[in-house]
Amino acid sequence: MNEPYKPKRTGAIRLSIELPKPAHRAYVGAVALLRRLMGRRAPTVEGLIHLNLSGRDAAGLADDYLDSIHWPAAAGRVVSLRAKEKIPRRTRRLPQPFVRAVAKRARLPQAPSDVTRN
């Protein structure tokens, strides 16, 4: 029996984006600068645009957008909503005498490394 045609999924999405001329000129200029440094290994304009659009995470993209519209930091940021790295339990709570001793040592003046050079 004939099954309906199903296109193969490639894992990629094709976009068609209208780019303003000044933005395109910025990419063309960047490629020219890269060609001076990299020679034939420099990316094309399309390759540079593709590189800037791919490999990003959602929080980074959101924060870049907030930066571009000058969103005040006091109003909140996306990155601050991420879960912080867990600290191992054994280092989470230090005994108070140890903490005080370390703080006291930090306030003491440091002795010269070579006492013969006074």
C-alpha positions in Angstrom: 0.0 0.0 0.0 1.2 3.5 -0.7 2.0 5.6 2.3 1.9 9.4 2.1 5.2 11.1 1.4 7.0 12.3 4.5 10.0 14.5 4.1 13.1 13.5 6.0 13.9 15.6 9.0 17.4 17.0 8.9 17.5 18.7 12.3 17.8 22.1 10.7 15.3 24.9 10.1 15.7 27.2 7.0 15.1 30.9 7.8 14.6 33.7 5.4 15.5 37.0 7.1 15.3 40.5 5.8 18.4 42.3 7.0 18.7 46.1 6.8 21.5 47.4 4.6 23.5 48.9 7.5 23.4 45.6 9.4 24.5 43.7 6.2 27.3 46.3 5.7 28.5 45.6 9.3 28.9 41.9 8.4 30.6 42.7 5.1 33.0 45.0 7.0 33.7 42.3 9.7 34.5 39.8 7.0 36.9 42.2 5.4 38.6 42.7 8.7 38.8 38.9 9.3 40.3 38.4 5.8 43.2 40.7 6.7 43.9 38.5 9.7 42.9 35.1 8.5 43.4 35.3 4.7 41.5 32.5 2.8 40.3 30.9 6.1 38.1 33.9 6.8 34.3 33.1 6.9 31.9 34.4 4.2 29.3 36.9 5.1 26.7 34.1 5.2 29.0 32.0 7.4 29.5 34.8 9.8 25.8 35.5 10.1 25.1 31.8 10.6 27.8 31.6 13.3 26.2 34.5 15.2 22.7 32.9 15.0 23.7 29.4 16.0 25.1 27.8 19.2 23.4 30.1 21.6 21.4 29.3 24.7 18.0 30.8 25.6 19.2 32.7 28.6 22.1 34.3 26.7 19.8 35.3 23.9 17.3 36.8 26.3 20.0 38.8 28.2 21.5 40.0 24.9 18.1 41.4 23.9 17.7 43.0 27.3 21.1 44.7 26.9 20.2 45.9 23.4 17.0 47.7 24.7 18.9 49.0 27.7 16.7 47.1 30.2 17.6 48.2 33.7 19.5 45.6 35.7 17.4 46.4 38.8 14.3 45.2 36.9 15.8 41.7 36.6 17.8 39.6 34.3 17.3 36.1 32.9 20.7 34.7 33.9 20.0 35.4 37.6 17.1 33.0 37.3 19.3 30.0 36.5 20.0 27.5 39.2 23.3 28.2 40.9 26.0 25.6 41.1 25.5 23.4 44.1 28.3 23.6 46.8 29.3 20.2 48.3 27.8 19.7 51.7 31.2 19.3 53.5 32.2 22.9 52.6 28.8 24.5 52.9 29.1 25.2 56.7 32.4 25.9 58.2 32.8 25.9 62.0 32.7 29.4 63.4 36.1 29.3 65.1 37.7 28.4 61.8 35.9 31.2 60.0 36.9 33.8 62.6 40.6 32.6 62.5 40.7 32.9 58.7 39.2 36.4 58.9 41.6 37.5 61.6 44.6 36.2 59.6 43.4 38.2 56.6 43.5 41.4 58.6 47.0 40.9 59.9 49.8 42.8 58.2 51.9 40.7 55.9 55.6 40.2 56.9 58.1 41.0 54.2 59.1 38.0 52.1 62.9 38.7 52.6 63.7 40.3 55.9 67.3 41.0 54.9 66.2 43.6 52.4 65.1 46.3 54.8 
